[in-house]
Amino acid sequence: MPAESFAAIITAAGSSTRFHNSLKKEYALLDEQPVLIWSLKAFLMARHFSPVVITVPQGHEGLVEDMLKDYKLKTKLLIRSGGRSRQESVKKALLALKDFKPNYVLIHDGARPWVSPALINSVLTQAVEHGACIPLVKQVDSVVKTHSSNQVAEYLDRDFLFSVQTPQGFLYEAILDAHLKAEQIAKEFSDDGQIYLLLKRPLFTVPGEVTNRKITYLKDLK
């Protein structure tokens, strides 16, 4: 029986409009290396993911290929142009993996450079055991639901509220099927876990890491 194979998708196709810098946030330097490299290296430190698909804006393929050449990364990399949304970019990346037939795939935001190999392995272990897994961080602030008039409608019980992180791990064929279903629905889903729930299968969780922050604004780099 062949060994299970693991692929990864790292999304970096967004426009970074809130970052307000001449460089996209995934290309900006963090301790003298691009943010994207930190995200990618964490996966390569965790275990053997091959291939790794990196989604980039159309026309940036050569730029990112040149960026990665300097780091001699020991895995097969596929640089692919993304779509108009993160959802479309991930679907295109999943389709790019069809010929490789991975058993499992982890999907990660390239703008989360502080992800640890330990968290990556934790998500993957539970995805292998249960079919799907996402990392969660407990909500510590009070959370309210508002009316459209900006008045508070109610306070929500934060004991049952969590922030969702990446990487998120899935059986490859299942998450591809879910994305193809999502394509037929006139709705933009918030992340791949929400898309996976279209299959009406259990979605398991592991504790995330408060250090696994996502860079949105320029100040987040500091």
SVG drawing of the C-alpha trace seen along z (x, -y; Angstrom):
<svg xmlns="http://www.w3.org/2000/svg" viewBox="-31 -54 51 56">
<polyline fill="none" stroke="black" stroke-width="0.4" points="0.0,0.0 1.5,-3.4 2.4,-5.9 0.0,-8.8 1.0,-11.9 0.6,-15.5 0.4,-18.7 0.1,-22.3 -1.4,-25.4 -0.2,-28.8 -2.3,-31.7 -0.6,-35.0 -2.8,-36.2 -4.6,-39.1 -4.1,-42.7 -3.0,-43.8 -5.0,-47.0 -5.1,-47.6 -1.3,-47.1 -0.6,-50.5 3.0,-49.8 4.7,-49.6 5.2,-45.9 2.5,-43.3 2.5,-42.1 3.7,-38.6 6.7,-40.1 7.6,-42.6 10.7,-41.8 10.4,-40.3 13.8,-39.9 15.5,-40.3 13.4,-37.6 10.0,-37.9 6.9,-37.1 6.0,-34.4 9.3,-32.6 8.7,-32.4 5.3,-30.8 6.7,-28.4 9.7,-27.4 7.5,-26.5 5.8,-23.9 9.1,-22.4 10.3,-22.2 7.1,-20.3 7.3,-17.4 7.5,-16.6 4.8,-18.5 5.0,-18.0 4.0,-19.7 3.4,-23.1 1.2,-25.4 1.6,-29.1 -1.1,-31.4 0.0,-34.8 -1.6,-37.7 -1.6,-37.2 1.6,-38.4 3.6,-37.9 4.6,-34.3 8.1,-35.1 8.7,-37.6 7.9,-34.9 9.9,-32.2 12.9,-34.5 12.3,-35.3 12.2,-31.6 15.4,-30.7 17.6,-32.3 16.4,-29.9 17.0,-26.4 13.8,-25.0 13.8,-21.2 10.3,-20.5 8.4,-20.8 6.8,-24.2 4.0,-25.2 3.5,-28.9 0.0,-29.6 -2.0,-32.8 -4.9,-33.2 -8.5,-34.4 -10.6,-37.4 -11.1,-36.1 -9.3,-33.8 -12.0,-31.2 -11.4,-31.2 -7.6,-31.1 -7.8,-28.1 -10.1,-26.2 -7.6,-26.9 -4.7,-25.6 -6.7,-22.4 -7.3,-21.8 -3.5,-22.2 -2.9,-19.3 -5.2,-16.8 -2.4,-15.2 -0.4,-14.6 -3.3,-12.9 -2.3,-13.9 -4.2,-12.2 -4.4,-15.3 -3.9,-19.0 -3.2,-21.9 -4.3,-25.4 -2.5,-28.3 -2.6,-32.1 0.8,-33.3 0.4,-36.4 0.7,-34.2 4.5,-34.0 4.6,-33.1 2.9,-29.7 4.8,-27.0 5.8,-23.6 4.1,-22.1 0.7,-23.6 1.1,-22.5 1.7,-18.9 -1.1,-19.1 -3.6,-20.1 -2.4,-17.5 -2.5,-14.7 -6.1,-15.4 -7.0,-15.8 -5.6,-12.4 -7.5,-10.9 -10.8,-12.7 -10.8,-13.9 -10.8,-17.7 -9.4,-20.0 -9.1,-23.7 -7.2,-25.5 -9.1,-27.8 -8.2,-30.4 -10.6,-31.2 -12.2,-34.6 -11.1,-36.7 -12.9,-40.0 -16.6,-40.6 -18.5,-40.1 -21.7,-41.8 -24.2,-41.5 -25.5,-44.9 -28.5,-46.2 -28.0,-48.0 -28.5,-51.2 -25.2,-50.5 -27.1,-49.7 -26.2,-46.6 -28.7,-43.8 -27.2,-41.3 -24.0,-40.2 -22.8,-36.8 -21.5,-34.1 -17.7,-34.2 -17.3,-30.7 -18.5,-29.3 -16.8,-31.8 -13.4,-31.2 -11.3,-32.9 -10.4,-30.6 -6.8,-30.4 -4.9,-28.6 -3.5,-26.1 -6.7,-24.1 -6.3,-20.5 -8.6,-18.2 -8.8,-15.0 -7.9,-16.3 -10.7,-14.8 -13.3,-16.0 -12.2,-19.7 -12.0,-19.8 -15.5,-18.4 -16.6,-21.0 -15.1,-23.9 -16.7,-22.7 -20.1,-22.7 -19.3,-26.2 -18.7,-27.4 -22.4,-26.8 -23.6,-29.0 -23.9,-32.7 -22.1,-33.4 -18.5,-34.2 -17.5,-31.9 -15.2,-33.1 -12.7,-30.2 -12.2,-26.6 -13.6,-25.2 -17.0,-26.8 -16.8,-25.5 -16.1,-22.0 -19.3,-22.1 -21.2,-22.0 -20.5,-18.3 -22.3,-17.9 -19.3,-16.1 -17.8,-16.7 -15.2,-19.4 -12.7,-18.8 -10.6,-21.4 -7.3,-21.8 -6.1,-24.7 -4.5,-27.4 -1.7,-29.7 -2.0,-33.3 1.3,-34.0 0.0,-32.7 -1.1,-36.2 -2.2,-37.3 -0.5,-40.4 -3.2,-42.9 -1.7,-46.3 1.9,-47.6 2.1,-48.0 1.5,-44.3 5.1,-43.7 6.4,-45.5"/>
</svg>
